[in-house]
Amino acid sequence: MTAGECTYFLGPNVKQRLAHTIVGAIFAVITWLGLTCVLAIYFHRFAHLNLTYGALGGVMAFMIWLYWSFFVILLGAEINGETIRATQGQPLQQASEKIPGKIKEKPAADHAA
C-alpha cells in the first residue's frame, strides 16, 4: 500500500474496500507525476520567475506546484467517491438534481427588554 493509497483509504471516515480507492490513487499518482514533469519544463524553459520576482521566484514556483498537486489529490478523492457510489448501485446525481428537504421556520425569539 503506497502513501497515496493510504491517504484515500484511511482519510475519509467511511467504511470502504481497498479496491474502491485504487482507481483514484492510480489516477492521482500518474497525473501528479505528469504534472510535476510539465511544470518543471515550464519553469525551466518559459517562466523565468527569478527575473520577475527576484529571490521569491522559487517560492512562487513552489506555491504553484503545491496548488496543482493538492488539486490532483482532491480530484483523485472525487473519483474514488464516484467509484464507490457507482459500485453500490446508487444513481449518480448532479448538483442541479438535488432537492432540498422542507425548511422549517424558527419561531421568533421573544426579546423582552
N, CA, C and O atoms as a GROMACS GRO file, in nm:
protein
  452
    1MET      N    1   0.085  -0.117   0.000
    1MET     CA    2   0.000   0.000   0.000
    1MET      C    3   0.090   0.123   0.000
    1MET      O    4   0.175   0.140   0.087
    2THR      N    5   0.069   0.209  -0.099
    2THR     CA    6   0.151   0.329  -0.112
    2THR      C    7   0.095   0.442  -0.027
    2THR      O    8  -0.012   0.429   0.034
    3ALA      N    9   0.168   0.551  -0.023
    3ALA     CA   10   0.123   0.666   0.057
    3ALA      C   11  -0.007   0.724   0.002
    3ALA      O   12  -0.094   0.764   0.079
    4GLY      N   13  -0.020   0.728  -0.131
    4GLY     CA   14  -0.143   0.779  -0.191
    4GLY      C   15  -0.262   0.690  -0.157
    4GLY      O   16  -0.371   0.738  -0.129
    5GLU      N   17  -0.239   0.560  -0.161
    5GLU     CA   18  -0.346   0.466  -0.128
    5GLU      C   19  -0.385   0.478   0.018
    5GLU      O   20  -0.504   0.471   0.051
    6CYS      N   21  -0.288   0.496   0.106
    6CYS     CA   22  -0.320   0.514   0.249
    6CYS      C   23  -0.402   0.641   0.271
    6CYS      O   24  -0.493   0.642   0.354
    7THR      N   25  -0.370   0.746   0.197
    7THR     CA   26  -0.444   0.871   0.211
    7THR      C   27  -0.590   0.852   0.175
    7THR      O   28  -0.679   0.901   0.245
    8TYR      N   29  -0.616   0.782   0.068
    8TYR     CA   30  -0.753   0.765   0.022
    8TYR      C   31  -0.828   0.658   0.101
    8TYR      O   32  -0.951   0.665   0.111
    9PHE      N   33  -0.758   0.561   0.157
    9PHE     CA   34  -0.825   0.454   0.230
    9PHE      C   35  -0.850   0.494   0.376
    9PHE      O   36  -0.959   0.468   0.429
   10LEU      N   37  -0.753   0.554   0.440
   10LEU     CA   38  -0.765   0.587   0.582
   10LEU      C   39  -0.818   0.728   0.608
   10LEU      O   40  -0.865   0.756   0.719
   11GLY      N   41  -0.813   0.816   0.509
   11GLY     CA   42  -0.854   0.954   0.528
   11GLY      C   43  -1.001   0.975   0.556
   11GLY      O   44  -1.036   1.036   0.657
   12PRO      N   45  -1.090   0.926   0.470
   12PRO     CA   46  -1.232   0.950   0.495
   12PRO      C   47  -1.286   0.866   0.610
   12PRO      O   48  -1.234   0.758   0.638
   13ASN      N   49  -1.388   0.916   0.675
   13ASN     CA   50  -1.448   0.845   0.788
   13ASN      C   51  -1.566   0.761   0.738
   13ASN      O   52  -1.679   0.778   0.785
   14VAL      N   53  -1.539   0.672   0.645
   14VAL     CA   54  -1.640   0.582   0.591
   14VAL      C   55  -1.582   0.443   0.578
   14VAL      O   56  -1.460   0.427   0.566
   15LYS      N   57  -1.668   0.344   0.580
   15LYS     CA   58  -1.623   0.208   0.556
   15LYS      C   59  -1.616   0.187   0.406
   15LYS      O   60  -1.712   0.213   0.333
   16GLN      N   61  -1.501   0.141   0.361
   16GLN     CA   62  -1.482   0.119   0.218
   16GLN      C   63  -1.386   0.004   0.196
   16GLN      O   64  -1.308  -0.033   0.284
   17ARG      N   65  -1.391  -0.049   0.077
   17ARG     CA   66  -1.299  -0.157   0.041
   17ARG      C   67  -1.176  -0.097  -0.025
   17ARG      O   68  -1.183   0.011  -0.084
   18LEU      N   69  -1.066  -0.167  -0.014
   18LEU     CA   70  -0.941  -0.120  -0.072
   18LEU      C   71  -0.951  -0.110  -0.223
   18LEU      O   72  -0.887  -0.024  -0.284
   19ALA      N   73  -1.030  -0.196  -0.284
   19ALA     CA   74  -1.043  -0.195  -0.430
   19ALA      C   75  -1.110  -0.068  -0.480
   19ALA      O   76  -1.088  -0.027  -0.594
   20HIS      N   77  -1.192  -0.004  -0.398
   20HIS     CA   78  -1.260   0.118  -0.441
   20HIS      C   79  -1.166   0.237  -0.447
   20HIS      O   80  -1.191   0.331  -0.522
   21THR      N   81  -1.060   0.235  -0.370
   21THR     CA   82  -0.971   0.351  -0.365
   21THR      C   83  -0.853   0.342  -0.460
   21THR      O   84  -0.779   0.439  -0.478
   22ILE      N   85  -0.835   0.227  -0.522
   22ILE     CA   86  -0.720   0.211  -0.611
   22ILE      C   87  -0.733   0.297  -0.735
   22ILE      O   88  -0.633   0.351  -0.783
   23VAL      N   89  -0.853   0.310  -0.789
   23VAL     CA   90  -0.872   0.385  -0.913
   23VAL      C   91  -0.827   0.531  -0.896
   23VAL      O   92  -0.750   0.582  -0.978
   24GLY      N   93  -0.875   0.596  -0.792
   24GLY     CA   94  -0.837   0.735  -0.769
   24GLY      C   95  -0.690   0.752  -0.734
   24GLY      O   96  -0.628   0.850  -0.773
   25ALA      N   97  -0.635   0.654  -0.661
   25ALA     CA   98  -0.493   0.664  -0.623
   25ALA      C   99  -0.403   0.650  -0.745
   25ALA      O  100  -0.305   0.724  -0.759
   26ILE      N  101  -0.434   0.556  -0.832
   26ILE     CA  102  -0.354   0.541  -0.953
   26ILE      C  103  -0.366   0.664  -1.042
   26ILE      O  104  -0.266   0.713  -1.094
   27PHE      N  105  -0.488   0.714  -1.057
   27PHE     CA  106  -0.508   0.836  -1.136
   27PHE      C  107  -0.428   0.952  -1.077
   27PHE      O  108  -0.361   1.024  -1.150
   28ALA      N  109  -0.436   0.970  -0.945
   28ALA     CA  110  -0.369   1.082  -0.881
   28ALA      C  111  -0.217   1.073  -0.894
   28ALA      O  112  -0.151   1.173  -0.920
   29VAL      N  113  -0.162   0.954  -0.875
   29VAL     CA  114  -0.016   0.939  -0.882
   29VAL      C  115   0.035   0.964  -1.023
   29VAL      O  116   0.134   1.036  -1.042
   30ILE      N  117  -0.032   0.906  -1.123
   30ILE     CA  118   0.013   0.925  -1.261
   30ILE      C  119  -0.004   1.071  -1.303
   30ILE      O  120   0.085   1.127  -1.367
   31THR      N  121  -0.116   1.131  -1.268
   31THR     CA  122  -0.139   1.271  -1.303
   31THR      C  123  -0.042   1.363  -1.230
   31THR      O  124   0.006   1.460  -1.288
   32TRP      N  125  -0.014   1.332  -1.104
   32TRP     CA  126   0.079   1.415  -1.027
   32TRP      C  127   0.220   1.409  -1.085
   32TRP      O  128   0.288   1.511  -1.093
   33LEU      N  129   0.264   1.289  -1.125
   33LEU     CA  130   0.397   1.278  -1.185
   33LEU      C  131   0.404   1.352  -1.318
   33LEU      O  132   0.503   1.421  -1.346
   34GLY      N  133   0.300   1.339  -1.399
   34GLY     CA  134   0.297   1.412  -1.525
   34GLY      C  135   0.294   1.562  -1.504
   34GLY      O  136   0.363   1.636  -1.574
   35LEU      N  137   0.214   1.606  -1.408
   35LEU     CA  138   0.206   1.748  -1.377
   35LEU      C  139   0.340   1.803  -1.329
   35LEU      O  140   0.380   1.913  -1.367
   36THR      N  141   0.409   1.726  -1.247
   36THR     CA  142   0.538   1.770  -1.197
   36THR      C  143   0.638   1.785  -1.311
   36THR      O  144   0.715   1.881  -1.314
   37CYS      N  145   0.638   1.690  -1.404
   37CYS     CA  146   0.729   1.700  -1.519
   37CYS      C  147   0.695   1.819  -1.608
   37CYS      O  148   0.784   1.890  -1.653
   38VAL      N  149   0.566   1.840  -1.632
   38VAL     CA  150   0.524   1.953  -1.716
   38VAL      C  151   0.558   2.086  -1.650
   38VAL      O  152   0.608   2.177  -1.717
   39LEU      N  153   0.533   2.098  -1.521
   39LEU     CA  154   0.568   2.222  -1.452
   39LEU      C  155   0.719   2.245  -1.448
   39LEU      O  156   0.765   2.359  -1.458
   40ALA      N  157   0.796   2.138  -1.434
   40ALA     CA  158   0.942   2.153  -1.434
   40ALA      C  159   0.991   2.206  -1.569
   40ALA      O  160   1.077   2.294  -1.575
   41ILE      N  161   0.935   2.153  -1.676
   41ILE     CA  162   0.973   2.201  -1.810
   41ILE      C  163   0.930   2.346  -1.828
   41ILE      O  164   1.005   2.428  -1.881
   42TYR      N  165   0.808   2.377  -1.784
   42TYR     CA  166   0.757   2.513  -1.797
   42TYR      C  167   0.842   2.613  -1.720
   42TYR      O  168   0.879   2.717  -1.773
   43PHE      N  169   0.874   2.582  -1.595
   43PHE     CA  170   0.953   2.674  -1.514
   43PHE      C  171   1.095   2.686  -1.567
   43PHE      O  172   1.156   2.793  -1.557
   44HIS      N  173   1.150   2.579  -1.622
   44HIS     CA  174   1.288   2.582  -1.670
   44HIS      C  175   1.301   2.658  -1.802
   44HIS      O  176   1.397   2.734  -1.821
   45ARG      N  177   1.206   2.639  -1.893
   45ARG     CA  178   1.221   2.694  -2.027
   45ARG      C  179   1.145   2.825  -2.050
   45ARG      O  180   1.194   2.911  -2.123
   46PHE      N  181   1.028   2.840  -1.990
   46PHE     CA  182   0.944   2.954  -2.027
   46PHE      C  183   0.927   3.057  -1.916
   46PHE      O  184   0.945   3.177  -1.941
   47ALA      N  185   0.896   3.016  -1.798
   47ALA     CA  186   0.867   3.110  -1.690
   47ALA      C  187   0.994   3.138  -1.612
   47ALA      O  188   1.037   3.057  -1.530
   48HIS      N  189   1.051   3.252  -1.637
   48HIS     CA  190   1.172   3.291  -1.564
   48HIS      C  191   1.128   3.377  -1.445
   48HIS      O  192   1.136   3.500  -1.448
   49LEU      N  193   1.082   3.309  -1.342
   49LEU     CA  194   1.026   3.379  -1.227
   49LEU      C  195   1.130   3.457  -1.149
   49LEU      O  196   1.097   3.554  -1.080
   50ASN      N  197   1.257   3.415  -1.158
   50ASN     CA  198   1.360   3.488  -1.083
   50ASN      C  199   1.384   3.626  -1.143
   50ASN      O  200   1.427   3.717  -1.072
   51LEU      N  201   1.358   3.644  -1.273
   51LEU     CA  202   1.372   3.776  -1.332
   51LEU      C  203   1.259   3.869  -1.289
   51LEU      O  204   1.278   3.989  -1.272
   52THR      N  205   1.141   3.810  -1.272
   52THR     CA  206   1.026   3.892  -1.235
   52THR      C  207   1.019   3.918  -1.086
   52THR      O  208   0.997   4.031  -1.042
   53TYR      N  209   1.038   3.812  -1.007
   53TYR     CA  210   1.017   3.822  -0.862
   53TYR      C  211   1.147   3.819  -0.782
   53TYR      O  212   1.143   3.830  -0.659
   54GLY      N  213   1.258   3.804  -0.845
   54GLY     CA  214   1.385   3.801  -0.774
   54GLY      C  215   1.399   3.675  -0.691
   54GLY      O  216   1.378   3.564  -0.741
   55ALA      N  217   1.436   3.691  -0.565
   55ALA     CA  218   1.460   3.576  -0.477
   55ALA      C  219   1.331   3.501  -0.445
   55ALA      O  220   1.336   3.385  -0.405
   56LEU      N  221   1.217   3.565  -0.461
   56LEU     CA  222   1.090   3.499  -0.431
   56LEU      C  223   1.039   3.413  -0.547
   56LEU      O  224   0.932   3.352  -0.536
   57GLY      N  225   1.112   3.407  -0.657
   57GLY     CA  226   1.070   3.327  -0.772
   57GLY      C  227   1.056   3.181  -0.739
   57GLY      O  228   0.962   3.115  -0.785
   58GLY      N  229   1.148   3.127  -0.660
   58GLY     CA  230   1.140   2.987  -0.619
   58GLY      C  231   1.019   2.960  -0.532
   58GLY      O  232   0.956   2.854  -0.542
   59VAL      N  233   0.986   3.056  -0.445
   59VAL     CA  234   0.868   3.042  -0.360
   59VAL      C  235   0.742   3.044  -0.444
   59VAL      O  236   0.649   2.967  -0.419
   60MET      N  237   0.738   3.130  -0.544
   60MET     CA  238   0.622   3.137  -0.634
   60MET      C  239   0.604   3.004  -0.709
   60MET      O  240   0.493   2.953  -0.720
   61ALA      N  241   0.714   2.950  -0.761
   61ALA     CA  242   0.707   2.824  -0.833
   61ALA      C  243   0.660   2.712  -0.741
   61ALA      O  244   0.579   2.628  -0.780
   62PHE      N  245   0.712   2.710  -0.618
   62PHE     CA  246   0.671   2.607  -0.522
   62PHE      C  247   0.523   2.618  -0.487
   62PHE      O  248   0.455   2.517  -0.476
   63MET      N  249   0.473   2.740  -0.470
   63MET     CA  250   0.332   2.759  -0.438
   63MET      C  251   0.242   2.716  -0.553
   63MET      O  252   0.135   2.660  -0.530
   64ILE      N  253   0.283   2.741  -0.676
   64ILE     CA  254   0.205   2.695  -0.793
   64ILE      C  255   0.205   2.544  -0.797
   64ILE      O  256   0.101   2.483  -0.823
   65TRP      N  257   0.318   2.482  -0.773
   65TRP     CA  258   0.326   2.335  -0.773
   65TRP      C  259   0.240   2.276  -0.662
   65TRP      O  260   0.171   2.176  -0.685
   66LEU      N  261   0.242   2.335  -0.543
   66LEU     CA  262   0.157   2.288  -0.434
   66LEU      C  263   0.009   2.299  -0.467
   66LEU      O  264  -0.068   2.207  -0.440
   67TYR      N  265  -0.031   2.410  -0.526
   67TYR     CA  266  -0.170   2.432  -0.563
   67TYR      C  267  -0.218   2.322  -0.657
   67TYR      O  268  -0.323   2.262  -0.634
   68TRP      N  269  -0.143   2.297  -0.762
   68TRP     CA  270  -0.184   2.196  -0.860
   68TRP      C  271  -0.173   2.055  -0.802
   68TRP      O  272  -0.252   1.968  -0.839
   69SER      N  273  -0.077   2.031  -0.714
   69SER     CA  274  -0.066   1.899  -0.652
   69SER      C  275  -0.187   1.868  -0.564
   69SER      O  276  -0.241   1.758  -0.570
   70PHE      N  277  -0.229   1.963  -0.484
   70PHE     CA  278  -0.347   1.942  -0.399
   70PHE      C  279  -0.474   1.928  -0.482
   70PHE      O  280  -0.565   1.855  -0.445
   71PHE      N  281  -0.480   1.998  -0.594
   71PHE     CA  282  -0.594   1.984  -0.683
   71PHE      C  283  -0.602   1.841  -0.737
   71PHE      O  284  -0.711   1.783  -0.744
   72VAL      N  285  -0.488   1.784  -0.775
   72VAL     CA  286  -0.486   1.646  -0.826
   72VAL      C  287  -0.525   1.548  -0.716
   72VAL      O  288  -0.596   1.451  -0.743
   73ILE      N  289  -0.480   1.571  -0.594
   73ILE     CA  290  -0.516   1.482  -0.483
   73ILE      C  291  -0.667   1.486  -0.458
   73ILE      O  292  -0.729   1.382  -0.438
   74LEU      N  293  -0.726   1.605  -0.459
   74LEU     CA  294  -0.870   1.617  -0.440
   74LEU      C  295  -0.948   1.557  -0.556
   74LEU      O  296  -1.055   1.500  -0.536
   75LEU      N  297  -0.895   1.568  -0.676
   75LEU     CA  298  -0.960   1.508  -0.792
   75LEU      C  299  -0.960   1.355  -0.781
   75LEU      O  300  -1.058   1.290  -0.817
   76GLY      N  301  -0.849   1.298  -0.733
   76GLY     CA  302  -0.844   1.154  -0.710
   76GLY      C  303  -0.944   1.110  -0.605
   76GLY      O  304  -1.005   1.004  -0.618
   77ALA      N  305  -0.961   1.188  -0.500
   77ALA     CA  306  -1.059   1.155  -0.396
   77ALA      C  307  -1.201   1.163  -0.452
   77ALA      O  308  -1.286   1.083  -0.416
   78GLU      N  309  -1.224   1.259  -0.539
   78GLU     CA  310  -1.356   1.272  -0.601
   78GLU      C  311  -1.385   1.152  -0.692
   78GLU      O  312  -1.498   1.103  -0.696
   79ILE      N  313  -1.286   1.106  -0.763
   79ILE     CA  314  -1.301   0.986  -0.847
   79ILE      C  315  -1.332   0.865  -0.760
   79ILE      O  316  -1.416   0.783  -0.796
   80ASN      N  317  -1.266   0.854  -0.646
   80ASN     CA  318  -1.295   0.743  -0.554
   80ASN      C  319  -1.439   0.749  -0.504
   80ASN      O  320  -1.506   0.646  -0.497
   81GLY      N  321  -1.486   0.867  -0.471
   81GLY     CA  322  -1.623   0.882  -0.423
   81GLY      C  323  -1.724   0.841  -0.528
   81GLY      O  324  -1.823   0.775  -0.497
   82GLU      N  325  -1.700   0.881  -0.651
   82GLU     CA  326  -1.792   0.843  -0.759
   82GLU      C  327  -1.783   0.694  -0.790
   82GLU      O  328  -1.882   0.633  -0.828
   83THR      N  329  -1.664   0.636  -0.776
   83THR     CA  330  -1.648   0.492  -0.797
   83THR      C  331  -1.726   0.415  -0.692
   83THR      O  332  -1.794   0.317  -0.724
   84ILE      N  333  -1.718   0.456  -0.567
   84ILE     CA  334  -1.792   0.389  -0.459
   84ILE      C  335  -1.942   0.403  -0.482
   84ILE      O  336  -2.016   0.306  -0.466
   85ARG      N  337  -1.986   0.522  -0.520
   85ARG     CA  338  -2.129   0.543  -0.543
   85ARG      C  339  -2.179   0.459  -0.660
   85ARG      O  340  -2.289   0.405  -0.656
   86ALA      N  341  -2.098   0.448  -0.765
   86ALA     CA  342  -2.140   0.372  -0.883
   86ALA      C  343  -2.142   0.222  -0.855
   86ALA      O  344  -2.229   0.152  -0.907
   87THR      N  345  -2.049   0.171  -0.776
   87THR     CA  346  -2.045   0.028  -0.748
   87THR      C  347  -2.150  -0.015  -0.647
   87THR      O  348  -2.184  -0.133  -0.641
   88GLN      N  349  -2.202   0.078  -0.569
   88GLN     CA  350  -2.307   0.044  -0.473
   88GLN      C  351  -2.446   0.050  -0.536
   88GLN      O  352  -2.545   0.023  -0.469
   89GLY      N  353  -2.454   0.084  -0.662
   89GLY     CA  354  -2.580   0.084  -0.733
   89GLY      C  355  -2.665   0.207  -0.713
   89GLY      O  356  -2.780   0.209  -0.756
   90GLN      N  357  -2.612   0.310  -0.650
   90GLN     CA  358  -2.688   0.432  -0.632
   90GLN      C  359  -2.679   0.515  -0.760
   90GLN      O  360  -2.573   0.520  -0.822
   91PRO      N  361  -2.787   0.578  -0.800
   91PRO     CA  362  -2.781   0.662  -0.920
   91PRO      C  363  -2.693   0.784  -0.894
   91PRO      O  364  -2.695   0.841  -0.786
   92LEU      N  365  -2.617   0.821  -0.995
   92LEU     CA  366  -2.532   0.938  -0.983
   92LEU      C  367  -2.617   1.062  -1.002
   92LEU      O  368  -2.686   1.075  -1.103
   93GLN      N  369  -2.612   1.154  -0.906
   93GLN     CA  370  -2.690   1.277  -0.913
   93GLN      C  371  -2.598   1.394  -0.942
   93GLN      O  372  -2.487   1.402  -0.890
   94GLN      N  373  -2.646   1.483  -1.023
   94GLN     CA  374  -2.573   1.606  -1.044
   94GLN      C  375  -2.621   1.707  -0.941
   94GLN      O  376  -2.725   1.689  -0.879
   95ALA      N  377  -2.544   1.811  -0.924
   95ALA     CA  378  -2.576   1.909  -0.820
   95ALA      C  379  -2.711   1.975  -0.846
   95ALA      O  380  -2.779   2.013  -0.751
   96SER      N  381  -2.750   1.991  -0.971
   96SER     CA  382  -2.876   2.057  -1.001
   96SER      C  383  -2.997   1.967  -0.973
   96SER      O  384  -3.109   2.017  -0.963
   97GLU      N  385  -2.976   1.836  -0.960
   97GLU     CA  386  -3.085   1.743  -0.937
   97GLU      C  387  -3.119   1.725  -0.790
   97GLU      O  388  -3.221   1.665  -0.757
   98LYS      N  389  -3.034   1.775  -0.701
   98LYS     CA  390  -3.058   1.756  -0.558
   98LYS      C  391  -3.173   1.846  -0.514
   98LYS      O  392  -3.173   1.966  -0.541
   99ILE      N  393  -3.269   1.788  -0.446
   99ILE     CA  394  -3.385   1.861  -0.398
   99ILE      C  395  -3.372   1.875  -0.248
   99ILE      O  396  -3.365   1.775  -0.177
  100PRO      N  397  -3.369   1.998  -0.197
  100PRO     CA  398  -3.356   2.014  -0.053
  100PRO      C  399  -3.484   1.972   0.019
  100PRO      O  400  -3.593   1.978  -0.037
  101GLY      N  401  -3.468   1.930   0.143
  101GLY     CA  402  -3.583   1.893   0.224
  101GLY      C  403  -3.661   2.017   0.265
  101GLY      O  404  -3.620   2.130   0.237
  102LYS      N  405  -3.773   1.995   0.330
  102LYS     CA  406  -3.855   2.107   0.376
  102LYS      C  407  -3.780   2.186   0.481
  102LYS      O  408  -3.718   2.131   0.572
  103ILE      N  409  -3.787   2.316   0.468
  103ILE     CA  410  -3.720   2.403   0.564
  103ILE      C  411  -3.825   2.456   0.660
  103ILE      O  412  -3.924   2.515   0.620
  104LYS      N  413  -3.801   2.433   0.788
  104LYS     CA  414  -3.894   2.482   0.890
  104LYS      C  415  -3.844   2.618   0.940
  104LYS      O  416  -3.725   2.640   0.960
  105GLU      N  417  -3.940   2.706   0.959
  105GLU     CA  418  -3.903   2.837   1.011
  105GLU      C  419  -3.885   2.830   1.161
  105GLU      O  420  -3.958   2.760   1.231
  106LYS      N  421  -3.788   2.902   1.209
  106LYS     CA  422  -3.768   2.910   1.354
  106LYS      C  423  -3.871   3.005   1.413
  106LYS      O  424  -3.906   3.106   1.351
  107PRO      N  425  -3.919   2.974   1.531
  107PRO     CA  426  -4.010   3.070   1.594
  107PRO      C  427  -3.935   3.196   1.632
  107PRO      O  428  -3.817   3.193   1.668
  108ALA      N  429  -4.005   3.306   1.624
  108ALA     CA  430  -3.942   3.434   1.657
  108ALA      C  431  -3.906   3.437   1.805
  108ALA      O  432  -3.986   3.398   1.890
  109ALA      N  433  -3.788   3.483   1.834
  109ALA     CA  434  -3.743   3.491   1.972
  109ALA      C  435  -3.812   3.609   2.040
  109ALA      O  436  -3.824   3.717   1.983
  110ASP      N  437  -3.857   3.584   2.161
  110ASP     CA  438  -3.926   3.688   2.237
  110ASP      C  439  -3.822   3.765   2.319
  110ASP      O  440  -3.774   3.718   2.423
  111HIS      N  441  -3.788   3.882   2.270
  111HIS     CA  442  -3.687   3.964   2.338
  111HIS      C  443  -3.758   4.070   2.421
  111HIS      O  444  -3.794   4.176   2.369
  112ALA      N  445  -3.778   4.044   2.546
  112ALA     CA  446  -3.840   4.144   2.635
  112ALA      C  447  -3.730   4.226   2.699
  112ALA      O  448  -3.642   4.172   2.766
  113ALA      N  449  -3.736   4.354   2.680
  113ALA     CA  450  -3.632   4.439   2.736
  113ALA      C  451  -3.680   4.510   2.859
  113ALA      O  452  -3.604   4.586   2.919
   0.00000   0.00000   0.00000
